[in-house]
Amino acid sequence: MSDRPPKLAERLLRWLVPGREGEIIAGDLREEFRERGGGRLWYWKEALSCAAVRFSPHRLTAPDLRQDLHYAVRLLRRNPGYAATAMLCLALGIGVNATVFSMVNELFWQPLPVPHSDRVAVIGRSGDESVCSYRDYVEFQRRSGGLLTGLLAYDEMPTSVDSEGVSRMAMAEGVTANFADVLQLRAQAGRWFTAEDERPGADPVVVLGDGAWSRRFGRSPAAVGQRLRIESRWYRIIGVAPAGFIGVSPPHTAEVWVPLLSQRYVQEALANPGERERPRVRMIGRLAAGTSLRTVESGLRTIDAQILREFPRENPPRGGLTADVAAGASMPAVREFAGMMAALLLGVTGIVLLIACVNIANLLLARSAVRRREMAVRQALGASRWRLARQTLAEGLTISVGGAALGLVFGYFCSRLMARSMPALPHIGTVTLEGRIDWRVAAFAAAIGLFSALLFSFAPAIEQSRVGLTAWMKGDGPSKRLRQRDVYVVAQVALSLVLLIAATLLLRALGRAQQAEPGYAMAGRLAARIYVSEPEYSEQSGRLFFDRALARVRSTPGVRSATLSYTTPLGFTSSACVAPDAATRRRRVSSDVIVPGYFDTIGIPIVRGRQFTAADSGGAPRVAVINQTFADRYWPGEDAIGKTLWVGCDQKSGRVEAQVVGVARDAKYESLDEAPRPFLYTPLAQDWVGYMAMIVETSGNPADFTAPLRGILHDVDPSLRVYEIETLEQYAAESLWKTRWQASLLAAFGALAMALAAVGLYGVVAYSVAQRTREIGVRLAMGAQRGDVMWMVLGRGLGLTAAGIALGIVLSAMATRLIGRLLLGLSPLDPVSFGAASLAWLAIAMLATYVPARRAMRVDPVVALRWE
Amino acid sequence: MSGRLHLIYNAELMADHLGEFEQIVLLAVLRLGDDAYGVPIRREIEKQAGRKTTVGALYSTLDRLEAKGYVGSWFADPTAERGGRSRRYFRVEPTGVEALARAREMFDRMWKGVRLV
């Protein structure tokens, strides 16, 4: 047995209970150790038990931590400029991160705004957007009694809601009558559906969403009982959904709810008793008390297998059922897109935060230089290194608490701004994002606040604790610390340059895309979406209507030409199945249905053969026009004119043989940044569809013709449904929304990063000037010109910037590959972008170093030499 | 940081009620009179109450009692056996004596008329 207690245990004890009290306890243990004659294990146990002393609030040494914090707060209060700068930098960094995170939170974790949403499960099927058919749902409902207290079925229906002659695309949800019961929803006004509303022959009823209620009826309770026209039917409004409820597929916003069984397509499908596959629905259920999600999922899978066995069908689904708590975006496509965007944005905001942290670290380092004397004395009086470092950490923690709180406020406003700037995705309906700050976002802000505090306090804390009394007295030190700060500034410049280059690349890509040749003539043209639908129109009366409408529009003064097309250029697109012969497998190609004269109005030249004429009528042989890519792909090297195609997707209605009579020049059909694709045109006379776009070429400003055009169309038929009327240029601009949104976000963050880094650069240069005042004074006294001094300082600042830019270029070259897909053909190493961003930074750097350089220039050598 | 690591009591921070271990420590200090420092206090508790206490438990309790004003402490000279470290002696203050007396009365009242079968 050794004579002395185990050294490591003693060290642990001293660490747990520092100061005099620890000494006392160590002494006690040493005494007992002697008396007992040893016992290492016993000593260890006793040493570990001192953790109780450490965490007792009445320890003699506890005041130290509180003292540190108290001191830190006092210090920050006495230096409000420094405190404010630090907190502001951190607030900016945390704020942008909190903003992005709040979007992520909303799209992934925000629960449905219904009571006890954690007991509501969304039933899905892997690999399939819909889950089952309505008849299957009825079976599920019958057999899932033990697992769920209620099961509802729903379907998302893009539809049109009409009022005052304007039809609007809106999203409706067709639901079963137990919708409100399962979700425990209460109507704001009126009521929700009952089983009565699902009876065959019942009066069609609709529940309004809160937004629609506001917009159309000004939240008047008299709305209940009024009628609303949806598609071609009149519905009676029976109630209003609760505020904040936008449907069961967030972030898509449902404007109205209708009973599923009142929809014609549902009734038609169900009229056939053998129909097992349609209509497709999705399901949501409320868990029974005491059941878990896993239990419900496996229970439903069992029922699914039973149903598929008892009711065999042609195309049984392959994926298995899944049950998930209703939270976040319901569609996997949205989650995927959101995930990608979130990853990109969080990377960017992470860099901004990093730059902010470096700024704060530099500030702390500068402060620590000022307090060297104090630290040296404290160390001489017996404070340990840890004690000194803890002071810096306490300061950092205080700054981060203030910064995180400010950051949350900033993030709140920022996220509301971002939510409102989310473009309404054209032709898909409204997407609602709230930009709310809830506990998860606050926790995230606190976490990154803490993490940042550790990050930016680390180096200064080490610096602070390393001060030796003798070193200070000798007057050492500034050169080493300056080098460290130099490295930080170079890093800041480099990182912010990466963001700037990325933003410039995106902006240039956007510019290029906007200037890309679409292949059409866009100027002076607008498109009006109209719908001649059943039951008001049959195919025959619909054709008559189109003829009359075209004739009326064409004869209007100011109209150069008018035509009809199923798709709109760079807007709504469609597809058809084709095969070069009966044996080859069908493939989908983009397609359009047009009338004669289309190519003239739209400005696409026919390069071979002819376009459709009046002779290509319903009874005549079927014809088709293709584009160049189609011809090259299917008949390379040959003349496509005269070749035949099999057109048709539907198994039941069969395919028809059509002869190619013309080849049109390629164009951009869906978005300006797409790759060339094959395209097929068929004539309206041989291929009826009632939902067409009337494209009009005007001699004046096309936007001015919007109201007159609507007037003309309603003149021909007052009950015609006319949807949006936009100029072709508007369609083109909208098709680039994604790129535009990304570019603006990145530009905003890049500018923020650059501003933060410029502040950092300024700080470092200003500090070095302050440090070298004496040296500058000496130089001036020795005959140096003031201009030389200024260049000396400028040179330093620019040198740091140059190093940062060089590093930034290297980092960007590696990083921009990640956004290559978003650049629409522009090279990720585009020299113009790299050059422009670097020059911009250089200019900012000159500005940031100019101010301290001028101050250096104005140093009075007499004063400087006296300064100590 | 509310002394939750102290394994014995729930209501330690209520100044009026002395916990069981706190009473034991106070009594041990009283018994030892002038000679009450860490090592003999622990020995006394082990001998009289049959309880093994760790140094951490003891000192955290003594700290708490001192914060409440029930004990006072002073430091003596360092000795060689302690590796050159001083001793911390404890004494029970008048408020501590009162608290002990109150605790005793409370137990007496609770015990009155109780018969253990």
Interface residues (C-beta under 8 A of the other chain):
Chain A: R20 E21 E23 I24 I25 A26 G27 D28 L29 R30 E31 E32 R34 E35 K45 E46 L48 S49 C50 A51 A52 V53 F55 S56 P57 H58 R59 L60 A62
Chain B: M1 S2 G3 R4 L5 H6 Y37 G38 V39 R42 T54 V55 G56 A57 Y59 S60 D63 R64 E66 A67 F75 P78 T79 E81 R82 G83 R85 S86 R87 R88
